[in-house]
């Protein structure tokens, strides 16, 4: 089973030069820099999706009511702990 996939793409000249210089400066491969950038991009996209989902949920009266009920229960539990 193959753990990687080969892709072919083009870059603007200034990014290609930057990538080459950066890989030499960091002592890493261009592939590793690109892979790390894609992982960060993917994580950022996921965060944005979650933020949008939370925003939509905050506008839903039923979800808001459930959340408030849950916070009330949480507060009661904290009060029982007598912190």
N, C-alpha and C positions, 0 to 999 in steps of 0.2 A: 504494500500500500504506500502511495506517495504522500509525503507530508507537506509538500509545497506544490504550487501551481505556477507555471511560467506565464507571464503576461508581457505584452509588448505595448509600449506607449511612447509618446513624444513629450518633451519638455521644452519650455522656452530656453533660449541660449543662456540667459542669466541664471535661471534655476539649475540648469545642467552644470554650469561652472561652479555655482555655490555648492551643489551637492558633491562635486568632485573634491573641492577644497575642504569642505566640512568633513568628509569621510577621511581624508588624509590627516587633518588636524586632530580628529577624535580617535584615529587609529581603528576605525570600524569600516564596515562595507557600506556601499550606497544602498544596498538592499535593506540593511538593518535600519538605516535612517528613514527610508521610505516606509518600512513596516511599522516603525515606531510612530511616525506621523499619521499613518492610517489608523492605528490603534487609538491614538488620541482623538482623531476626528470622529471615529466610531463612538467613543465614549461621550464626546460632546454632543453628538446627535442624540444619543440615548437620554442624556440629561435634559436636552431641549424637549424631547418627546414626553418625558415624565413631567416636566414643568407645565407643558401645555395640558396634559392630562389632569394635573392637580388644579390648574386654573379652571378647567371645565367642571371638575367635581365641586369646586368651591362655589360655582354658580348654581349648582343643583340643590334645590331646597331640601330634598330628601336626604341627600348625602350630608349636607350641612347639619341637619337635625341628628342624624346618626352619629356624626363626629362629636357634636355637642353632648349627646347622651354619653358617649364613650369618655369624654373628658370629665363629665360629672362623676362617673363611676371611678375613674382614675383618681380624682381628687378625694373621693371618699376613702379609697384604699390608702392613699398617702396619709390622710388624717388618722386612720386606724394604726398606722405605724408609729405615730407620735414622734415624728422627727423633730 
